[in-house]
C-alpha cells in the first residue's frame, strides 16, 4: 500500500471519527434535556413525582421497541443512510412539542419524547458498532470514550441552556401558582409551557439539516462479517447459547443505563427535596455530566495502555457502590455531590460493556448491537421504580436500589463477559 493510499485511509478514518463525534454530541444534547424537562413538566402539567419520571420512561422505552426494527432498517439502508433517517425522526419528535406545549398535554409531550427516542435508537444501533468496528478491537473502549466526551459535554451544556430558558424564576412561579386559581392559574401555567416551543423548533431545524448533511457525507460503509437476513441471532436460535456473554451484556447495559439516568435525571428534584432552590438545583444535572467527562478523559489516558477494559469496568462498578453509600450516609449538598460524582463511576461503563458484550459475534454483530440497544430501556424502568420508592422511602433512601445494579456490573466485568 503506497503512502497516498495510507494518507487517504487516515483522512477517511478521521472524517468518520469526527462525523460520529458530532452524532454523539447530538445524542447527549437531546438525551440529557430530560433532567430539565422532569421538573419543568412537573410544574407546568401539575404532576406528582411518579408521573414526572414517566418522562424517562417514554424516552427510553422506545429503545426496547425500536432497536429490532432498527437492525432491519440498517440492513436495508446501510449505516450512513440509517443515521440520516434517525436524525430526521428525531426532528419530527421535536416538532410534537409545539402542540404539546400549546395544549399543555402531558401525553403529547410523552409522544414527542418517544419519537425522539425512536430516532436515537436507530442512530445508536448504527453508530455504536460503527465506532467499535472502525478501528482496532483492543482500543474500542478508548474510541467510545472519545465519543462519550462529545456526548457528555453536550449533556453538560443542554440542561444549562434549556434550564435558563424554561426554569428561570421557577420557584417564584410555584409560589404564585399556589395562591391563585381558575383562569389566572391556567394562564400562568400556559405561559410557562409555551417557553419550551422555541428551543424545540430550533432543535428540529438543526436535526433536519444534520440529517441532510449525513446523507451526503463521505462515510465509508463498514462490512465487518456483515450478516445476511437469513443469519441473524433470531433466525439461528442456537447462536444464543453460543454467546451467553451477549445476554449478560444486555443486562449489564440495562442496569447501567438505569443508574446513569438516575444520577443525571433525578438529581435536580433530589436537591429540591433537600430544600435547595430549584433555581440552583436545575444546574445539578450538569455536575453529573461534568464528572462523566472527567471519567472519560481518565479512560482515554489509561485504556488500554495501563489498564484493560474489563478491569476498568470492575473499578467503575466498585466506585458506583462506594459513591452510592456516600450519598445515603451524608446530608444536604454533600449527599447531592455524591450523586453527581456517580458520573465519574458511570463514565467508562458503556465504553467497556459494549465491546466486551459484542466481542466474537462475527456475522451476528448487528443483531447483537440491536439487542444491546434494547438494553437502554433500563433508563425507562429503573428511574420509574425509583420514583415509586421515593413515595415509600423518601428521595435519599430510594437510591439504595442502585447498589445491587452496580454489583451486577462488577460480576459482568470479572466473569460474565468471559462466558462462551
C-alpha positions in Angstrom: 0.0 0.0 0.0 1.6 3.3 -1.1 1.8 6.5 1.0 -1.0 8.2 -0.9 -3.4 5.4 -0.1 -2.4 5.4 3.5 -3.0 9.1 3.8 -6.4 8.7 2.1 -7.3 5.9 4.6 -6.1 8.0 7.5 -8.1 11.0 6.3 -11.2 8.9 5.8 -10.8 7.5 9.3 -10.5 10.9 10.9 -13.5 12.2 8.9 -15.5 9.2 10.1 -14.5 9.8 13.7 -15.4 13.5 13.5 -18.8 12.8 12.0 -19.7 10.1 14.5 -18.4 12.5 17.2 -21.0 15.1 16.0 -23.7 12.4 16.3 -22.7 11.5 19.8 -22.9 15.3 20.7 -26.5 15.2 19.4 -27.2 12.0 21.4 -26.0 13.8 24.6 -27.7 17.1 23.9 -31.1 15.6 23.4 -30.9 12.8 26.0 -29.8 14.9 28.9 -32.5 17.5 28.3 -34.8 15.1 30.2 -33.2 16.1 33.6 -34.6 19.7 33.0 -37.9 18.5 31.4 -38.8 16.5 34.5 -39.1 19.5 37.0 -40.5 21.7 34.1 -43.3 19.3 33.2 -44.0 18.5 36.9 -44.8 22.2 37.3 -46.5 23.0 34.0 -48.6 19.8 33.8 -49.1 19.6 37.6 -47.6 16.1 38.1 -46.5 14.1 41.1 -43.0 12.5 41.3 -44.0 9.2 39.8 -45.8 10.9 36.9 -42.8 13.2 36.3 -40.5 10.3 35.9 -42.6 9.0 33.0 -40.5 11.4 31.0 -37.6 9.0 31.2 -39.9 6.0 30.7 -41.4 7.4 27.4 -37.9 8.3 26.1 -36.0 5.2 26.9 -38.7 2.6 26.4 -38.6 3.5 22.7 -35.2 1.8 22.5 -36.7 -1.5 23.6 -39.4 -1.4 20.9 -37.4 0.2 18.1 -34.0 -1.4 18.3 -35.0 -4.7 16.5 -36.7 -2.7 13.6 -33.6 -0.5 13.6 -31.4 -3.6 12.9 -33.7 -4.5 9.9 -33.6 -0.9 8.6 -29.8 -0.8 8.8 -29.6 -4.0 6.7 -31.6 -2.3 4.0 -30.1 1.2 4.2 -26.6 0.8 5.5 -25.1 2.7 8.4 -24.9 6.1 6.8 -28.5 6.3 5.5 -29.7 4.8 8.7 -28.1 7.6 10.7 -29.6 10.2 8.5 -33.1 8.7 8.9 -32.6 8.6 12.7 -31.9 12.3 12.8 -35.0 13.1 10.7 -37.2 11.0 13.0 -35.8 13.0 16.0 -36.7 16.2 14.2 -40.3 15.0 13.9 -40.3 14.2 17.6 -39.1 17.7 18.4 -42.0 19.3 16.4 -44.5 17.3 18.5 -43.5 19.6 21.4 -45.3 22.5 19.7 -48.9 21.2 20.0 -47.9 19.6 23.4 -46.9 23.0 24.8 -49.8 24.9 23.3 -52.4 22.5 24.7 -50.3 21.6 27.9 -51.0 18.0 27.3 -48.6 15.6 29.1 -49.5 12.7 26.8 -48.3 14.7 23.7 -45.0 15.6 25.5 -44.5 11.8 26.1 -45.3 11.1 22.5 -42.7 13.5 21.3 -40.2 12.0 23.7 -41.0 8.5 22.4 -40.5 9.6 18.8 -37.2 11.3 19.7 -36.1 8.1 21.4 -37.1 6.0 18.4 -34.8 8.1 16.2 -32.0 7.8 18.7 -32.5 4.0 18.8 -31.8 3.9 15.1 -28.8 6.3 15.4 -27.3 4.3 18.3 -27.8 0.9 16.6 -25.8 2.3 13.7 -23.2 4.5 15.5 -22.1 2.2 18.3 -21.0 -0.8 16.2 -19.6 1.6 13.6 -17.2 3.3 16.1 -16.4 -0.1 17.6 -15.5 -1.8 14.3 -13.8 1.1 12.5 -10.5 0.6 14.4 -8.6 -2.0 16.4 -10.7 -4.0 18.8 -8.4 -3.5 21.8 -8.8 0.3 21.6 -12.6 0.2 21.1 -13.2 1.4 24.6 -10.9 4.4 24.0 -12.7 5.4 20.8 -16.1 5.1 22.6 -14.7 7.1 25.5 -13.8 9.9 23.0 -17.4 9.8 21.7 -18.5 9.8 25.3 -16.8 13.1 25.9 -18.7 14.6 22.9 -21.9 13.1 24.4 -21.4 14.3 27.9 -20.0 17.8 27.0 -23.3 18.2 25.1 -25.2 16.8 28.1 -23.4 19.3 30.4 -24.4 22.2 28.2 -28.0 21.2 27.4 -29.6 21.4 30.9 -27.9 24.8 31.4 -29.3 26.2 28.1 -32.8 24.7 28.4 -32.9 25.4 32.2 -32.1 29.1 31.6 -35.0 29.3 29.1 -37.7 27.4 30.8 -36.9 27.2 34.5 -35.7 30.7 35.3 -37.9 32.1 38.1 -39.5 28.6 38.7 -39.6 29.0 42.5 -41.3 32.4 42.2 -43.8 30.9 39.8 -44.6 28.0 42.1 -45.3 30.4 44.9 -47.6 32.4 42.7 -49.4 29.4 41.3 -50.1 28.1 44.9 -52.1 31.2 45.8 -54.1 31.7 42.6 -56.7 29.5 40.9 -59.0 29.3 37.9 -58.3 31.2 34.7 -55.3 33.1 36.3 -53.6 29.9 37.3 -54.2 28.3 33.9 -52.8 31.4 32.1 -49.6 31.3 34.2 -49.1 27.6 33.5 -49.8 28.1 29.8 -47.2 30.8 29.6 -44.7 28.5 31.3 -45.4 25.6 28.9 -45.0 27.8 25.9 -41.4 28.6 26.8 -40.4 25.2 25.5 -41.6 25.8 21.9 -38.8 27.9 20.7 -35.9 25.6 21.7 -37.6 22.6 20.3 -38.3 24.3 17.0 -34.7 25.2 16.7 -33.7 21.6 17.6 -36.0 20.3 14.8 -34.3 22.6 12.2 -30.8 21.6 13.3 -31.6 17.9 13.3 -33.1 18.2 9.8 -30.0 20.0 8.5 -27.7 17.3 10.1 -29.8 14.6 8.5 -29.2 16.1 5.1 -25.5 16.5 5.8 -25.0 12.9 6.9 -27.0 11.6 3.9 -24.4 13.2 1.6 -21.3 12.8 3.8 -18.4 10.7 2.6 -18.6 8.0 5.2 -17.3 4.5 4.4 -19.7 1.7 4.8 -18.4 -1.0 7.3 -19.0 -4.6 6.2 -17.4 -6.4 9.1 -18.6 -10.0 8.5 -22.0 -8.5 7.6 -24.9 -10.7 8.5 -27.5 -11.8 5.9 -31.2 -11.6 6.6 -31.1 -15.4 7.0 -28.3 -15.5 9.6 -29.4 -13.3 12.5 -29.5 -14.2 16.1 -33.3 -14.5 15.8 -33.0 -16.9 12.9 -30.2 -19.0 14.4 -31.7 -19.9 17.8 -28.6 -22.0 18.7 -26.5 -18.8 18.4 -28.0 -17.6 21.7 -26.4 -20.5 23.6 -23.0 -19.8 21.9 -22.9 -16.2 23.2 -24.1 -16.1 26.8 -21.8 -13.1 27.3 -24.0 -11.1 24.9 -27.1 -11.8 27.0 -25.3 -10.9 30.2 -24.0 -7.8 28.4 -27.6 -6.9 27.6 -28.5 -7.0 31.3 -25.4 -5.0 32.2 -26.4 -2.3 29.7 -29.9 -2.4 31.1 -28.9 -1.7 34.7 -26.1 0.6 33.7 -28.3 2.9 31.8 -30.8 2.9 34.6 -28.2 4.1 37.2 -26.7 6.6 34.7 -30.1 8.1 34.1 -30.9 8.2 37.8 -27.7 10.0 38.5 -28.4 12.7 35.9 -32.2 13.0 35.7 -33.2 12.6 39.4 -30.6 14.9 40.9 -32.5 18.2 40.4 -35.6 17.0 42.2 -33.4 15.3 44.8 -31.7 18.7 45.5 -35.1 20.4 45.7 -36.3 17.7 48.2 -33.4 18.7 50.4 -34.6 22.4 50.5 -32.2 23.6 47.7 -33.8 26.2 45.5 -34.9 24.9 42.0 -33.1 27.9 40.5 -29.9 26.3 41.8 -30.9 22.7 41.6 -31.5 22.9 37.9 -27.7 23.1 37.4 -27.1 19.8 39.2 -27.5 17.5 36.1 -24.6 19.4 34.6 -22.5 18.5 37.6 -23.2 14.8 37.0 -22.3 15.2 33.3 -19.2 17.1 34.1 -17.9 14.4 36.3 -18.6 11.9 33.5 -16.4 14.0 31.2 -13.6 13.7 33.8 -14.2 9.9 33.8 -13.9 9.7 30.0 -10.7 11.7 30.0 -9.2 9.3 32.6 -10.4 6.3 30.5 -8.8 7.7 27.3 -5.5 8.2 29.0 -5.4 4.8 30.7 -7.2 2.3 28.3 -5.6 0.1 27.0 -2.1 1.4 27.8 -2.3 1.0 31.6 -5.5 -1.0 32.2 -7.7 -3.4 30.3 -11.3 -2.8 29.5 -12.6 -5.4 31.9 -10.5 -4.1 34.8 -11.6 -0.5 34.2 -15.2 -1.7 34.3 -14.7 -3.5 37.6 -13.1 -0.4 39.2 -16.0 1.7 37.9 -18.6 -0.6 39.4 -16.8 -0.5 42.8 -16.8 3.3 42.7 -20.5 3.2 42.0 -21.2 1.2 45.1 -19.0 3.5 47.3 -20.4 6.7 46.0 -24.0 5.5 46.4 -23.2 4.6 50.0 -21.7 8.0 50.5 -24.9 9.6 49.2 -27.0 7.5 51.6 -24.9 8.4 54.7 -24.4 12.2 54.2 -26.8 15.1 54.2 -27.5 18.3 52.2 -25.2 19.3 49.4 -22.7 16.6 50.3 -25.2 14.0 49.5 -26.1 15.7 46.2 -22.4 15.8 45.4 -22.0 12.0 45.8 -24.9 11.6 43.4 -23.1 13.9 41.0 -19.8 12.1 41.1 -21.6 8.9 40.3 -21.0 10.3 36.8 -17.3 9.6 37.3 -18.1 6.0 38.2 -20.5 5.6 35.3 -18.4 7.2 32.6 -16.4 4.2 31.4 -19.2 1.6 31.8 -20.8 2.0 28.4 -17.4 2.1 26.6 -16.3 -1.0 28.4 -19.5 -3.1 28.4 -20.3 -2.6 24.7 -17.0 -4.1 23.2 -16.9 -6.8 25.8 -20.5 -7.8 25.0 -20.2 -7.9 21.2 -16.8 -9.5 21.2 -16.5 -12.6 18.9 -20.1 -12.2 17.5 -18.8 -12.0 13.9 -21.7 -12.1 11.5 -24.1 -11.5 14.3 -22.6 -8.1 15.2 -25.6 -6.1 14.0 -28.2 -8.3 15.7 -26.1 -8.3 18.9 -25.8 -4.5 18.8 -29.6 -4.2 18.3 -30.1 -6.3 21.4 -27.7 -4.2 23.4 -29.5 -1.0 22.3 -32.7 -2.6 23.6 -31.0 -2.7 27.0 -31.2 1.1 27.0 -34.8 0.5 28.1 -33.3 0.3 31.6 -33.5 4.1 31.6 -37.2 3.7 31.3 -37.8 1.2 34.0 -35.3 1.8 36.8 -35.9 5.6 37.3 -39.6 4.9 37.4 -39.0 2.3 40.1 -37.0 5.0 41.9 -39.9 7.4 41.5 -42.2 4.8 43.2 -39.7 4.2 46.0 -39.5 8.0 46.6 -43.1 8.0 47.8 -42.4 5.0 50.1 -38.9 5.6 51.4 -38.1 9.2 50.5 -35.7 10.6 47.9 -32.4 9.7 49.5 -33.2 6.2 50.7 -34.7 5.3 47.3 -31.2 5.5 45.9 -30.4 2.2 47.7 -31.7 0.3 44.6 -28.6 1.3 42.7 -26.2 -0.8 44.9 -27.3 -4.3 43.6 -27.2 -2.9 40.0 -23.5 -1.9 40.4 -22.7 -5.2 42.0 -24.1 -7.0 38.9 -21.9 -4.8 36.6 -19.0 -5.9 38.8 -19.9 -9.5 38.1 -20.1 -8.9 34.4 -16.6 -7.2 34.5 -15.0 -10.0 36.5 -16.6 -13.1 35.0 -19.8 -12.6 32.9 -18.0 -11.2 29.8 -15.8 -14.3 29.6 -18.6 -16.8 29.3 -19.0 -18.5 25.9 
